[in-house]
Amino acid sequence: YMPCLNRLGANLVMQDEANPGPWAGVGGQGAWQPLEWMGSTWRASADPTVSFDYNVTPHLVGNLADLAFDGQTAITQRGLLGPRRCTYIGNRRARPEDQPPLRRYARPKRQFLAIAPWVRPDGPREKLIATADRLNGFSGARIENDYLETAVIADLPFPRDRRRLNCRGVARAG
């Protein structure tokens, strides 16, 4: 649907999400979920085949009965030249098991204007998965349903300001 929105002249893509399932784990394409999400959130602001200025992806987080919803809210901006680079958890580098088409989404990117931190700092995927398992409803863990409830905000001016600060909301990734 992104090419269609682009042809219609959209300059802002808003993807409000209630992503079912743990954030740190396998997504709908059978790959690391935060890496899969780069294919829309980041790509909408970096892919040369579209010309959106911004992508805003707010995530609902928490357990609703036995359904877990998790993710990292993010705002990306095309052409952002800020000095920092950041990414979703578990995406600092591609891993051998990552599907080849998704590997380009690994590594910190400068197009993130703002991104919500996750429940724990970034680290090895195995540790992130263990945290996601403990967050899940009925886990009985001390951190069950202790999702980070936060928001990210940003002014989205037109024309966009390419020299503004980026990666607000997270620690510097590199």
N, C-alpha and C positions, 0 to 999 in steps of 0.2 A: 504494500500500500504506500510505501515511501515514494516511489517514482510518481505515483498518481498525485499525492499531496504536493510534490515538487512541481509537477506540471500545472497544478491549480494555483501556484504562486505562494504557497504557505512559507512563512519565514520562522515560525515557531511550532515545534512539535511538542505536544503535551501528552505524556503517556502515564496516566494515573494507574497505579498497579496495586492489586491485591494478589501478590505472587504466592500461590499455594506451595507449601513445602519449605524445607530448610534452605536458607541462602547458601550456606557452605555445604555443598553437595552436588549431586548430579541433577542437571536441569532437563528440560523437555527434549533436547536434542541428544541426550545421552552423554553430555560433556560437563565439565566443571561449570556450574550455573553462573557464577559471576563473569566467567569468560564468555559464555553465550550472550549475556546481557550487553557486552561491549558491542555486539553486532547491531544493536539498535541505539542505545544511549549515546555511546561515543561515535559510532559510525555516522549517525545522523548529522553530526557536526564536523566530520572529517572526510567523508567520502566525496570525491570530486564529481560523482555522477548526480549529486543533489546539491541544493544551495541553501539549505535551512540555516538561519542565523543561530538558533538555539534549540536545544532539546531539554525538556524538563520532565524528569521521571520521579514523582513522589511515590513512596512505598508505604503501604499499610503494614504494620508489624504487630505480632502478638498471636496468641492462641485463642481460637474461637471453638470451644468444645474440643473436639479431637483434630481440628484443622489448624496447622501452623501456617502463618504468613510471615515472610521475612524478606529483607532486602536492604539496600542502601540507596536512599534518596540521592539523586544527583542532578546537576544542571551542567550542561556542556555548551560551549560557544565555539562557533566556527572562527578560525583564524586567530585564536587567542595566542598572544606572544609572551604571556607571563613566564617568569623564571622557574616556576615550580612544575613538577610533574607528579601526578598521583593516579591511583586506580582503585578499583574494587579490591576487596580482600582476596588473597590467593592468586593474584594476577601479576605479581612482580616479575615473573619470568615464565616462559613456556616450559612445560614439562613433557617428557617423552610420550606420555599417554594422551596428551592434548591432540585433538584432531587437527591435521595439517591446515585446513582452511581457517581454524580459529586461532592459530598461533600468532597471527599478525595482531591480534587484540591484546596479547600479553605485553607486559612492560608498562611502566607509568607513562601517562600521556599528559600533555599540557592543555588539552581542550576542556578539562574539568574546571569549570568556574567555581563550583561548590559541590561538595560530596559529604554526606553524613558518615561519621565513623560507624563502625559496626560494634557489637557488644564487647569484643576484645580486640586488641591491636592485631594487625596483620601478622602472619607467621606461616609456618608450614601448613599445608592443606590438611594434613592428618589432625593437627591440633584444632584447626578451625572446625572440622567435621565433628570432632569430639565435643566442642562447645555447642554446636548446633544440636547435637543429640541431647545434651543436657537442658537446652532451652525448651525443647519440645514438650508439649503438654503430656502429663502423666508420666514424665520421666522420673519424678520423685527427687530430682537433683535440687540442690540448694538454689541454683539459678533458673529453675523451671519458670518459664514465662517472664524472665527478667530481660526482655528485649529493650534495646535502647530506644526510648521514645523522644524523638527530636525532630527538628525541621531545619531546612536550609533555606536561605532567602538570598535574593540577588535582584538588583535593578537590571532590567533587560532593555537597554536603550536601542533605538533605531536612529541613525546607523550604529552598529555595534562598536564598542571601544576595544580595539585589539590589544591595548597596552595595560589593561587593568590587572589587578592581582588575581591569581587563580589558585585553585586547590584550597579554597576556604573550607574549614570544618574538619580537616584531617591533618595528621602529622605529615611532614614532608617524606615522600617515598624515595627520592633520589635526585 
